[in-house]
Amino acid sequence: MKKAVIMLVLAAFNAAAQKKESPKLKVSGLVENTMTLSAEELKAKKVVSGKAFKVVSTEGQVKKTIAAFRGVSLKSLVDEAKIVIPNPKERGQFYVSVTGADGHKVIFSWSELYNGTAGDKALVLFEENSQPIAKDGSFSLITTTDIFTETRYVKSIKNIEIGKIR
């Protein structure tokens, strides 16, 4: 009887472990296509790889070093979601907000993403140092063109939201 109970308990733990869903990233707001993406789904997109990225504070202190990374451009995710802009003259009033689980939020203007280099250099990472991101959540944001990279470094990204200033 004890053996049967132990087997049932082990089977229940095994089933619970298999049902655990992988973390997801949501892209929503003023878009045609709200998306909820896993790391596996991001890997199926156009992946950007890089090396030697440092998270640097405004005081110039290196807070973290990422030897190698893989991710997708923030702009490509926004493009796929398709911002709803009824009046093209109002493009400059739109923004992209990236929020982490700790509440840290970073804002990019539409103009910054589409008229400058930040759009291709703001990356949503799913892999750091040749490993899936685990310590700081499944996804992080870096902007490789920034000088002080810590201010726009977002760990444990939960939501990317497109909005419009009022």
Contact map, one row per residue, 1 for C-alpha under 8 A:
1111100000000000000000000000000000000000000000000000000000000000000000000000000000000000000000000000000000000000000000000000000000000000000000000000000000000000000000
1111110000000000000000000000000000000000000000000000000000000000000000000000000000000000000000000000000000000000000000000000000000000000000000000000000000000000000000
1111111000000000000000000000000000000000000000000000000000000000000000000000000000000000000000000000000000000000000000000000000000000000000000000000000000000000000000
1111111100000000000000000000000000000000000000000000000000000000000000000000000000000000000000000000000000000000000000000000000000000000000000000000000000000000000000
1111111110000000000000000000000000000000000000000000000000000000000000000000000000000000000000000000000000000000000000000000000000000000000000000000000000000000000000
0111111111000000000000000000000000000000000000000000000000000000000000000000000000000000000000000000000000000000000000000000000000000000000000000000000000000000000000
0011111111100000000000000000000000000000000000000000000000000000000000000000000000000000000000000000000000000000000000000000000000000000000000000000000000000000000000
0001111111110000000000000000000000000000000000000000000000000000000000000000000000000000000000000000000000000000000000000000000000000000000000000000000000000000000000
0000111111111000000000000000000000000000000000000000000000000000000000000000000000000000000000000000000000000000000000000000000000000000000000000000000000000000000000
0000011111111100000000000000000000000000000000000000000000000000000000000000000000000000000000000000000000000000000000000000000000000000000000000000000000000000000000
0000001111111110000000000000000000000000000000000000000000000000000000000000000000000000000000000000000000000000000000000000000000000000000000000000000000000000000000
0000000111111111000000000000000000000000000000000000000000000000000000000000000000000000000000000000000000000000000000000000000000000000000000000000000000000000000000
0000000011111111100000000000000000000000000000000000000000000000000000000000000000000000000000000000000000000000000000000000000000000000000000000000000000000000000000
0000000001111111110000000000000000000000000000000000000000000000000000000000000000000000000000000000000000000000000000000000000000000000000000000000000000000000000000
0000000000111111111000000000000000000000000000000000000000000000000000000000000000000000000000000000000000000000000000000000000000000000000000000000000000000000000000
0000000000011111111100000000000000000000000000000000000000000000000000000000000000000000000000000000000000000000000000000000000000000000000000000000000000000000000000
0000000000001111111100000000000000000000000000000000000000000000000000000000000000000000000000000000000000000000000000000000000000000000000000000000000000000000000000
0000000000000111111100000000000000000000000000000000000000000000000000000000000000000000000000000000000000000000000000000000000000000000000000000000000000000000000000
0000000000000011111110000000000000000000000000000000000000000000000000000000000000000000000000000000000000000000000000000000000000000000000000000000000000000000000000
0000000000000001111111000000000000000000000000000000000000000000000000000000000000000000000000000000000000000000000000000000000000000000000000000000000000000000000000
0000000000000000001111100000000000000000000000000000000000000000000000000000000000000000000000000000000000000000000000000000000000000000000000000000000000000000000000
0000000000000000000111110000000000000110000000000000000000000000000000000000000000000000000000000000000000000000000000000000000000000000000000000000000000000000000000
0000000000000000000011111000000000000110000000000000000000000000000000000000000000000000000000000000000000000000000000000000000000000000010000000000000000000000000000
0000000000000000000001111100000000011110000000000000000000000000000000000000000000000000000000000000000000000000000000000000000000000000000000000000000000000100000000
0000000000000000000000111110000000111100000000000000000000000000000000000000000000000000000000000000000000000000000000000000000000000000001000000000000000001111000000
0000000000000000000000011111000001111000000000000000000000000000000000000000000000000000000000000000000000000000000000000000000000000000000000000000000000000111000000
0000000000000000000000001111100001110000000000000000000000000000000000000000110010000000000000000000000000000000000000000000000000000000000000000000000000000011110000
0000000000000000000000000111111011100000000000000000000000000000000000000000000010000000000000000000000000000000000000000000000000000000000000000000000000000011110000
0000000000000000000000000011111001000000000000000000000000000000000000000000000000000000000000000000000000000000000000000000000000000000000000000000000000000000111000
0000000000000000000000000001111100000000000000000000000000000000000000000000000000110000000000000000000000000000000000000000000000000000000000000000000000000000111100
0000000000000000000000000001111111000000000000000000000000000000000000000000000011110000000000000000000000000000000000000000000000000000000000000000000000000000010000
0000000000000000000000000000011111000000000000000000000000000000000000000000000011110000000000000000000000000000000000000000000000000000000000000000000000000000000000
0000000000000000000000000001001111100000000000000000000000000000000000000000000111000000000000000000000000000000000000000000000000000000000000000000000000000000000000
0000000000000000000000000111101111110000000000000000000000000000000000000000000010000000000000000000000000000000000000000000000000000000000000000000000000000000000000
0000000000000000000000001111000011111000000000000000000000000000000000000000000010000000000000000000000000000000000000000000000000000000000000000000000000000000000000
0000000000000000000000011110000001111100000000000000000000000000000000000000000000000000000000000000000000000000000000000000000000000000000000000000000000000000000000
0000000000000000000000011100000000111111110000000000000000000000000000000000000000000000000000000000000000000000000000000000000000000000000000000000000000000000000000
0000000000000000000001111000000000011111110000000000000000000000000000000000000000000000000000000000000000000000000000000000000000000000000000000000000000000000000000
0000000000000000000001110000000000001111111000000000000000000000000000000000000000000000000000000000000000000000000000000000010000000000011000000000000000000000000000
0000000000000000000000000000000000001111111100000000000000000000000000000000000000000000000000000000000000000000000000000000000000000000000000000000000000000000000000
0000000000000000000000000000000000001111111110000000000000000000000000000000000000000000000000000000000000000000000000000000000000000000000000000000000000000000000000
0000000000000000000000000000000000001111111110100000000000000000000000110000000000000000000000000000000000000000000000000000010000000000000000000000000000000000000000
0000000000000000000000000000000000000011111111100000000000000000000000100000000000000000000000000000000000000000000000000000010000000000000000000000000000000000000000
0000000000000000000000000000000000000001111111100000000000000000000000000000000000000000000000000000000000000000000000000000000000000000000000000000000000000000000000
0000000000000000000000000000000000000000111111100000000000000000000000010000000000000000000000000000000000000000000000000000000000000000000000000000000000000000000000
0000000000000000000000000000000000000000001111110000000000000000000000010000000000000000000000000000000000000000000000000000000000000000000000000000000000000000000000
0000000000000000000000000000000000000000011111111000000000000000000001111000000000000000000000000000000000000000000000000000000000000000000000000000000000000000000000
0000000000000000000000000000000000000000000001111100000000000000000001111000000000000000000000000000000000000000000000000000000000000000000000000000000000000000000000
0000000000000000000000000000000000000000000000111110000000000000000111100000000000000000000000000000000000000000000000000000000000000000000000000000000000000000000000
0000000000000000000000000000000000000000000000011111100000000000000111000000000000000000000000000000000000000000000000000000000000000000000000000000000000000000000000
0000000000000000000000000000000000000000000000001111100000000000011110000000000000000000000000000000000000000000000000000000000000000000000000000000000000000000000000
0000000000000000000000000000000000000000000000000111110000000000111100000000000000000000000000000000000000000000000000000000000000000000000000000000000000000000000000
0000000000000000000000000000000000000000000000000111111000000000111100000000000000000000000000000000000000000000000000000000000000000000000000010000000000000000000000
0000000000000000000000000000000000000000000000000001111100000111110000000000000000000000000000000000000000000000000000000000000000000000000000000000100000000000000000
0000000000000000000000000000000000000000000000000000111110000111100000000000000000000000000000000000000000000000000000000000000000000000000000000001110010000000000000
0000000000000000000000000000000000000000000000000000011111111111000000000000000000000000000000000000000000000000000000000000000000000000000000000011110000000000000000
0000000000000000000000000000000000000000000000000000001111111110000000000000000000000000000000000000000000000000000000000000000000000000000000000001111000000000000000
0000000000000000000000000000000000000000000000000000000111111000000000000000000000000000000000000000000000000000000000000000000000000000000000000001011000000000000000
0000000000000000000000000000000000000000000000000000000111111000000000000000000000000000000000000000000000000000000000000000000000000000000000000000000000000000000000
0000000000000000000000000000000000000000000000000000000111111100000000000000000000000000000000000000000000000000000000000000000000000000000000000001000000000000000000
0000000000000000000000000000000000000000000000000000000111111110000000000000000000000000000000000000000000000000000000000000000000000000000000000000000000000000000000
0000000000000000000000000000000000000000000000000000011110011111100000000000000000000000000000000000000000000000000000000000000000000000000000000000000000000000000000
0000000000000000000000000000000000000000000000000000011110001111100000000000000000000000000000000000000000000000000000000000000000000000000000000000010000000000000000
0000000000000000000000000000000000000000000000000000011100000111110000000000000000000000000000000000000000000000000000000000000000000000000000000000000000000000000000
0000000000000000000000000000000000000000000000000001111000000111111000000000000000000000000000000000000000000000000000000000000000000000000000000000000000000000000000
0000000000000000000000000000000000000000000000000011110000000001111110000000000000000000000000000000000000000000000000000000000110000000000000000000000000000000000000
0000000000000000000000000000000000000000000000000011100000000000111110000000000000000000000000000000000000000000000000000000000110000000000000000000000000000000000000
0000000000000000000000000000000000000000000000001111100000000000011111000000000000000000000000000000000000000000000000000000000111000000000000000000000000000000000000
0000000000000000000000000000000000000000000000001110000000000000011111100000000000000000000000000000000000000000000000000000111111000000000000000000000000000000000000
0000000000000000000000000000000000000000000000111100000000000000000111110000000000000000000000000000000000000000000000000000111100000000000000000000000000000000000000
0000000000000000000000000000000000000000011000111000000000000000000011111000000000000000000000000000000000000000000000000011111000000000000000000000000000000000000000
0000000000000000000000000000000000000000010011110000000000000000000001111101100000000000000000000000000000000000000000000011100000000000000000000000000000000000000000
0000000000000000000000000000000000000000000000110000000000000000000000111111100000000000000000000000000000000000000000111111000000000000000000000000000000000000000000
0000000000000000000000000000000000000000000000000000000000000000000000011111110000000000000000000000000000000000000000110111000000000000000000000000000000000000000000
0000000000000000000000000000000000000000000000000000000000000000000000001111111000000000000000000000000000000000110000110100000000000000000000000000000000000000000000
0000000000000000000000000000000000000000000000000000000000000000000000011111111100000000000000000000000000000000000000000000000000000000000000000000000000000000000000
0000000000000000000000000010000000000000000000000000000000000000000000011111111110000000000000000000000000000000000000000000000000000000000000000000000000000000000000
0000000000000000000000000010000000000000000000000000000000000000000000000111111111100000000000000000000000000000000000000000000000000000000000000000000000000000000000
0000000000000000000000000000000000000000000000000000000000000000000000000011111111100000000000000000000000000000000000000000000000000000000000000000000000000000000000
0000000000000000000000000000000010000000000000000000000000000000000000000001111111000000000000000000000000000000000000000000000000000000000000000000000000000000000000
0000000000000000000000000011001111100000000000000000000000000000000000000000111111100000000000000000000000000000000000000000000000000000000000000000000000000000000000
0000000000000000000000000000001110000000000000000000000000000000000000000000011111110000000000000000000000000000000000000000000000000000000000000000000000000000000000
0000000000000000000000000000011100000000000000000000000000000000000000000000011011111000000000000000000000000000000000000000000000000000000000000000000000000000010000
0000000000000000000000000000011100000000000000000000000000000000000000000000000001111100000000000000000000000000000000000000000000000000000000000000000000000000000000
0000000000000000000000000000000000000000000000000000000000000000000000000000000000111111011000000000000000000000000000000000000000000000000000000000000000000000000000
0000000000000000000000000000000000000000000000000000000000000000000000000000000000011111000000000000000000000000000000000000000000000000000000000000000000000000000000
0000000000000000000000000000000000000000000000000000000000000000000000000000000000001111111000000000000000000000000000000000000000000000000000000000000000000000000000
0000000000000000000000000000000000000000000000000000000000000000000000000000000000001111111000000000000000000000000000000000000000000000000000000000000000000000000000
0000000000000000000000000000000000000000000000000000000000000000000000000000000000000011111100000000000000000000000000000000000000000000000000000000000000000000000000
0000000000000000000000000000000000000000000000000000000000000000000000000000000000001011111111000000000000000000000000000000000000000000000000000000000000000000000000
0000000000000000000000000000000000000000000000000000000000000000000000000000000000001011111111000000000000000110000000000000000000000000000000000000000000000000000000
0000000000000000000000000000000000000000000000000000000000000000000000000000000000000000111111100000000000001110000000000000000000000000000000000000000000000000000000
0000000000000000000000000000000000000000000000000000000000000000000000000000000000000000011111100000000000001100000000000000000000000000000000000000000000000000000111
0000000000000000000000000000000000000000000000000000000000000000000000000000000000000000011111110000000000001100000000000000000000000000000000000000000000000000011110
0000000000000000000000000000000000000000000000000000000000000000000000000000000000000000000111111000000000111100000000000000000000000000000000000000000000000000011110
0000000000000000000000000000000000000000000000000000000000000000000000000000000000000000000001111100000000111100000000000000000000000000000000000000000000000001111000
0000000000000000000000000000000000000000000000000000000000000000000000000000000000000000000000111110000011110000000000000000000000000000000000000000000000000011111000
0000000000000000000000000000000000000000000000000000000000000000000000000000000000000000000000011111000011100000000000000000000000000000000000000000000001001111100000
0000000000000000000000000000000000000000000000000000000000000000000000000000000000000000000000001111101111000000000000000000000000000000000000000000000001001111000000
0000000000000000000000000000000000000000000000000000000000000000000000000000000000000000000000000111111110000000000000000000000000000000000000000000000001111110000000
0000000000000000000000000000000000000000000000000000000000000000000000000000000000000000000000000011111100000000000000000000000000000000000000000000000000111100000000
0000000000000000000000000000000000000000000000000000000000000000000000000000000000000000000000000001111100000000000000000000000000000000000000000000000000010000000000
0000000000000000000000000000000000000000000000000000000000000000000000000000000000000000000000000011111110000000000000000000000000000000000000000000000000000000000000
0000000000000000000000000000000000000000000000000000000000000000000000000000000000000000000000000011111111000000000000000000000000000000000000000000000001000000000000
0000000000000000000000000000000000000000000000000000000000000000000000000000000000000000000000001111001111100000000000000000000000000000000000000000000001000000000000
0000000000000000000000000000000000000000000000000000000000000000000000000000000000000000000000001110000111110000000000000000000000000000000000000000001101000000000000
0000000000000000000000000000000000000000000000000000000000000000000000000000000000000000000000111100000011111000000000000000000000000000000000000000000000000000000000
0000000000000000000000000000000000000000000000000000000000000000000000000000000000000000000000111000000001111101100000000000000000000000000000000000000000000000000000
0000000000000000000000000000000000000000000000000000000000000000000000000000000000000000000111110000000000111111100000000000000000000000000000000000000000000000000000
0000000000000000000000000000000000000000000000000000000000000000000000000000000000000000001111110000000000011111110000000000000000000000000000000000000000000000000000
0000000000000000000000000000000000000000000000000000000000000000000000000000000000000000001100000000000000001111111100000000000000000000000000000000000000000000000000
0000000000000000000000000000000000000000000000000000000000000000000000000000000000000000000000000000000000011111111111100000000000000000000000000000000000000000000000
0000000000000000000000000000000000000000000000000000000000000000000000000010000000000000000000000000000000011111111111110000000000000000000000000000000000000000000000
0000000000000000000000000000000000000000000000000000000000000000000000000010000000000000000000000000000000000111111111100000000000000000000000000000000000000000000000
0000000000000000000000000000000000000000000000000000000000000000000000000000000000000000000000000000000000000011111110000000000000000000000000000000000000000000000000
0000000000000000000000000000000000000000000000000000000000000000000000000000000000000000000000000000000000000011111111100000000000000000000000000000000000000000000000
0000000000000000000000000000000000000000000000000000000000000000000000000000000000000000000000000000000000000001111111111000000000000000000000001000000000000000000000
0000000000000000000000000000000000000000000000000000000000000000000000000000000000000000000000000000000000000001110111111100000000000000000000101000000000000000000000
0000000000000000000000000000000000000000000000000000000000000000000000001110000000000000000000000000000000000001110111111100000000000000000000000000000000000000000000
0000000000000000000000000000000000000000000000000000000000000000000000001110000000000000000000000000000000000000100011111110000000000000000000000000000000000000000000
0000000000000000000000000000000000000000000000000000000000000000000000001000000000000000000000000000000000000000000011111110000000000000000001111000000000000000000000
0000000000000000000000000000000000000000000000000000000000000000000000001110000000000000000000000000000000000000000001111111000000000000000011110000000000000000000000
0000000000000000000000000000000000000000000000000000000000000000000000111100000000000000000000000000000000000000000000011111100000000000000011110000000000000000000000
0000000000000000000000000000000000000000000000000000000000000000000000111100000000000000000000000000000000000000000000000111110000000000001111000000000000000000000000
0000000000000000000000000000000000000000000000000000000000000000000011110000000000000000000000000000000000000000000000000011111100000000001111000000000000000000000000
0000000000000000000000000000000000000010011000000000000000000000000011100000000000000000000000000000000000000000000000000001111100011000011100000000000000000000000000
0000000000000000000000000000000000000000000000000000000000000000000011100000000000000000000000000000000000000000000000000000111111111000001000000000000000000000000000
0000000000000000000000000000000000000000000000000000000000000000011111000000000000000000000000000000000000000000000000000000111111111000000000000000000000000000000000
0000000000000000000000000000000000000000000000000000000000000000011110000000000000000000000000000000000000000000000000000000001111100000000000000000000000000000000000
0000000000000000000000000000000000000000000000000000000000000000000110000000000000000000000000000000000000000000000000000000001111110000000000000000000000000000000000
0000000000000000000000000000000000000000000000000000000000000000000000000000000000000000000000000000000000000000000000000000001111111000000000000000000000000000000000
0000000000000000000000000000000000000000000000000000000000000000000000000000000000000000000000000000000000000000000000000000011101111100010000000000000000000000000000
0000000000000000000000000000000000000000000000000000000000000000000000000000000000000000000000000000000000000000000000000000011100111111111000000000000000000000000000
0000000000000000000000000000000000000000000000000000000000000000000000000000000000000000000000000000000000000000000000000000000000011111110000000000000000000000000000
0000000000000000000000000000000000000000000000000000000000000000000000000000000000000000000000000000000000000000000000000000000000001111100000000000000000000000000000
0000000000000000000000000000000000000000000000000000000000000000000000000000000000000000000000000000000000000000000000000000000000001111111100000000000000110000000000
0000000000000000000000000000000000000000000000000000000000000000000000000000000000000000000000000000000000000000000000000000000000001111111100000000000000111000000000
0000000000000000000000100000000000000010000000000000000000000000000000000000000000000000000000000000000000000000000000000000010000011101111100000000000000011000000000
0000000000000000000000001000000000000010000000000000000000000000000000000000000000000000000000000000000000000000000000000001111000001001111110000000000000111000000000
0000000000000000000000000000000000000000000000000000000000000000000000000000000000000000000000000000000000000000000000000001110000000001111111000000000011111000000000
0000000000000000000000000000000000000000000000000000000000000000000000000000000000000000000000000000000000000000000000000111100000000000001111100000000111101000000000
0000000000000000000000000000000000000000000000000000000000000000000000000000000000000000000000000000000000000000000000001111100000000000000111110000100111000000000000
0000000000000000000000000000000000000000000000000000000000000000000000000000000000000000000000000000000000000000000001001110000000000000000011111100100110000000000000
0000000000000000000000000000000000000000000000000000100000000000000000000000000000000000000000000000000000000000000000001110000000000000000001111100100000000000000000
0000000000000000000000000000000000000000000000000000000000000000000000000000000000000000000000000000000000000000000011001000000000000000000000111110000000000000000000
0000000000000000000000000000000000000000000000000000000000000000000000000000000000000000000000000000000000000000000000000000000000000000000000111111100000000000000000
0000000000000000000000000000000000000000000000000000000100000000000000000000000000000000000000000000000000000000000000000000000000000000000000001111100000000000000000
0000000000000000000000000000000000000000000000000000001111010000000000000000000000000000000000000000000000000000000000000000000000000000000000000111111000000000000000
0000000000000000000000000000000000000000000000000000011110000000000000000000000000000000000000000000000000000000000000000000000000000000000001110111111110000000000000
0000000000000000000000000000000000000000000000000000001111000010000000000000000000000000000000000000000000000000000000000000000000000000000000000001111110000000000000
0000000000000000000000000000000000000000000000000000000011000000000000000000000000000000000000000000000001000000000000000000000000000000000000000001111110000000000000
0000000000000000000000000000000000000000000000000000000000000000000000000000000000000000000000000000000001000000000000000000000000000000000011100000111111000000000000
0000000000000000000000000000000000000000000000000000001000000000000000000000000000000000000000000000000000000000000000000000000000000000000111100000111111100000000000
0000000000000000000000000000000000000000000000000000000000000000000000000000000000000000000000000111000111000000000000000000000000000000000111000000000111111000000000
0000000000000000000000000000000000000000000000000000000000000000000000000000000000000000000000000001100000000000000000000000000000000001101110000000000011111000000000
0000000000000000000000000000000000000000000000000000000000000000000000000000000000000000000000000001110000000000000000000000000000000001111100000000000001111100000000
0000000000000000000000001000000000000000000000000000000000000000000000000000000000000000000000000111100000000000000000000000000000000000111110000000000001111111000000
0000000000000000000000011100000000000000000000000000000000000000000000000000000000000000000000000111100000000000000000000000000000000000000000000000000000011111000000
0000000000000000000000001111000000000000000000000000000000000000000000000000000000000000000000001111000000000000000000000000000000000000000000000000000000001111100000
0000000000000000000000001111000000000000000000000000000000000000000000000000000000000000000000011110000000000000000000000000000000000000000000000000000000001111110000
0000000000000000000000000011110000000000000000000000000000000000000000000000000000000000000000011100000000000000000000000000000000000000000000000000000000000011111000
0000000000000000000000000011111000000000000000000000000000000000000000000000000000100000000001111000000000000000000000000000000000000000000000000000000000000001111100
0000000000000000000000000000110000000000000000000000000000000000000000000000000000000000000001111000000000000000000000000000000000000000000000000000000000000000111110
0000000000000000000000000000010000000000000000000000000000000000000000000000000000000000000011100000000000000000000000000000000000000000000000000000000000000000011111
0000000000000000000000000000000000000000000000000000000000000000000000000000000000000000000011100000000000000000000000000000000000000000000000000000000000000000001111
0000000000000000000000000000000000000000000000000000000000000000000000000000000000000000000010000000000000000000000000000000000000000000000000000000000000000000000111
